[in-house]
Amino acid sequence: MKTRIIFWLTLLFLVSAIVEVGFSALNISGLWADTIFTKNIPDKSGPAIIAKNGGNLLFLAKDGALYEITMAGAVITKGQPSGVVNIVAPPAYISAGSNNYYIIYTTAQGTVQNKLVVHKFNSGSGGVVVKSTGIDNAAYGVNAYLDGSNIIIFFGTMSGKLYKTTYSTSSNDFTTTDTANLAGPIKVPPVLSPSKTELYVLTQNGKFYTVDTTSMFASLKIELGGDFTTPMAMDESGFLYALNMEGIIYKIDPSGSENHARFLSSANSSGPLIDGDGIIYIFGDNGKVVALNSNLVKLGEYTIGQQITTTPAIVKGVDGVTYLIVTSSTTAAGKITILSFDALTGVFTKVWEYTVPSTFPLSAAVNVAPLGALYGDNYYFVTATNNGTVYAWQFNARGPYGIWAKYGQNINNTGFIDSTANAFRTRIYLIAKEGYYGRELSDALFGSTTDYGLLYDATVVDANNNLVSTYRNYRTNERNLAKVIEGIPGSYKLIVNFATPTDAKLLIGRYITPSGGTPPSTDSRFRFRFWKTGPNDYEGSEGDNPATITFRYNDRRLEIFTDATYTFYLYHKYPLQSNAEATQIDYGFFDYNSFRNNPNTAIKTINASPTHAGKTFFAYKWNVYTWNPSESTGYTKKVYYDQDSVTLPLSGPAYLEIFYAELNATVTLLLPEFAYGKTRAYLFLDAATNSVAETIKLKTLQGITIDGIVSEEYAPDVSKLGNLSSVTSNLLQIVLRSFERPLTSTTRVATIALNLMFPERVRFTGVDNSYYMNFFDLYGYAQMLGQEVDPDQLGAKKVFRTNKFLYVVGDFDEDFDVDINDWNKFVLKLGTTVSGTDIIYNIGPREDFRQPYPNYNSYRAGYLTDNTNAVNVEDLYIFASMFGFAVPDSERVR
């Protein structure tokens, strides 16, 4: 490939070629030599060009004269029909095999008989057969395809007649013609559906029809506004895009609905183009190019400066940049401009430009084709001007990159005109992810070269849904390119079906060796749940299975989210001389749909198993290992104390070690939901049967202090040892005994009310003891009669609880209701500034406060935010909202 850009004085016409070069990865040189990029066909004007695979190209003059220009530079005549004087739309080109090629076109000849022409030729000098048939009016483009030995041709005329004509390649003649009459002139070439069962026709006056290609029955689906003369384009999802002469772009659902937007004041001669990323380009005004997404939202624009007179082309550079090759004209001259487009920034940049001494005809759409190896970087683009000059350059790129207007030379709905060039392939990479962390289910994540991703079966079908190839037990997240499925862009589709789940070993037996028993061989199972949909992602519905995916002109990377079943492996260790171990397997189901709507639902609660070997214990310690691919160890470890259960995120498999002790006592600290300043709290100690001595200790942390004990209650026959009990600003210790009469049953031996002072606002919710242990060091024990002194056996179970009624706003006498007695206390303080214990009368305003209406369940105390300590009207409003409220007996402190 040549690496320099040409500055060339065209000797043939003695015109100056002005080339502007930007930062482009396109290396451009003449098609026939470094400096030879023009060929002239004398006395021929208004040509159409067809770029063939390998570099030979076809030149069709306005009068029907056909020529082939070879890579060697030779110009070979291929015949000319009689009676043809005005071809104004690009032809269709069909290769029928056995060195038989066909050019099909219509004419727009004014008062002279208009014609449909089929021009057969071969690669040699003979074999030319030209057949024509009269049509009732001027026609502006055909749509044709090969069906066995027949060429099926569709076109419409300015009288509103739609034609379906069959041409036999065996007899080289027309065989049948069917017509349908539509309510308006047809200047927009019809578009054939990929299945070829429907034809989409838009009349010049905006009537949109779907036509059954077998019966030719036409159904009017929708009426659009304005005048339509430029060709339509179809995207990969089957939506059509039409641009009217007033510059309004319509997105049409063939079933009968549309959306539209306006970004231009008028259209030029080119219809919309769609690139391989689904970006739509429209052309109008004084050479304005506008890029849109599929929702008709403008991404960017650029002005060429003169009218865009023929269909541009889109290519993808080897640098991954999208380039538009645009031809434009003034009244006497034209230019060829190459623009790059960055969809992320919406910026067009001119990277190359060439001026020519003549205008471009409507039929001279820019064509692109490969010169040789389709995976190489050798392509060429070609166009022609009204004076019979052909312009062609080689360039390095990945080839045509768009879904062009599906008519004329674009019958394959691709950028390749020559069907033999359709060996160009692109890949579809399927990337499955687990939902919690969003990590790819790669072989590295799974630690396996055989089990990874999701298993799927697939078939590749062509545009007619005919089977091309079948694949079984392929895997997503594939790194071996030989196992990434390929297809022809713009034509082939991949149908994917997920069925068999994928099992993996993510934690247990890989990063963690569990104690006791034989662990499971796998700890995770993944299944398909959703496609990631949206622009540049999967274009169908997110739950599609099977799913149909189109091959685009660039490799595609589609993401899939999964549901998962995770193993929770539990090891229980009991304080027994024998039979001291047990294992358990539990499962958690990760529902991706629930998770994405509310991540807080992706949790799993694991309960302890306190009853074992006929005895009851309590879980005093949990070692919890959860899979975490973000950690170098492969897991996160947390330790929990004195909990009956733990609630874990459903982020992956987990291994839990649970250690038990005998349940000799339970020490409970009861707190309000909101704590700030002076706050009431309760300590309870429940001791087991045969207990003879008990201790409670409470140490406060993070600046919290003990303001003092409000009240103490002890069970009968239980005595407090005063010389062993004490209270300081941050430590409370109470020692009890009942030696004379050991407890005959589980008994609440102590109920202690105390006031705590909180320097910062704290909210207490949930059952995770580890959170409360940031603020309190709680300890208790009960010595059993005749029991060995063992620290693991003496420690009481620690429990933290909350009660939202522990503080009732406006309850100044602390009897759990707000009544006239509280009002009498309040009015004595109204209008004063309070301090000390009287601060309780400053009750507003409060953050997160909810009054108890319409029922007591809605009540929340909230944080006190008023630190002025003035008892004023704001406190009165809060008091009034609480007046008459009483906490039910069942909800009071217990």
HUNOR-V927306 format. One record per helix or strand. SS is the DSSP state (A for helix, B for strand). FROM is the first residue (numbers start at 1). LEN is the number of residues. If there is no record, write none. Layout:
{{SS FROM LEN} {SS FROM LEN}}
//
This chain:
{{B 9 2} {B 15 2} {B 28 3} {B 33 1} {B 36 1} {B 38 3} {B 48 4} {B 57 4} {B 66 4} {B 75 3} {B 92 4} {B 101 6} {B 114 8} {B 129 7} {B 139 9} {B 150 8} {B 161 8} {B 173 9} {B 191 2} {B 198 5} {B 207 6} {B 218 6} {B 233 2} {B 240 4} {B 248 6} {B 257 6} {B 267 1} {B 273 3} {B 280 5} {B 288 5} {B 298 6} {B 307 1} {B 313 5} {B 322 8} {B 334 9} {B 347 10} {B 367 4} {B 379 6} {B 389 7} {B 397 4} {B 402 2} {A 408 3} {B 416 1} {A 419 3} {B 426 8} {B 440 1} {A 443 4} {B 455 7} {B 467 9} {A 481 3} {B 486 2} {B 493 6} {B 502 3} {B 508 1} {B 512 1} {B 524 8} {B 533 1} {B 538 1} {B 547 4} {B 556 18} {B 581 10} {A 592 6} {A 599 3} {B 603 5} {B 611 2} {B 615 13} {B 635 7} {B 645 5} {B 654 9} {B 665 7} {B 674 14} {B 691 10} {B 705 10} {B 719 2} {A 722 3} {B 726 2} {B 731 7} {B 747 17} {A 769 4} {B 776 9} {A 791 4} {B 795 1} {B 797 6} {B 817 1} {A 820 10} {B 833 1} {A 836 6} {B 846 2} {B 850 1} {A 856 3} {B 860 1} {B 863 2} {B 870 1} {A 873 10} {B 886 1} {A 889 3}}
//
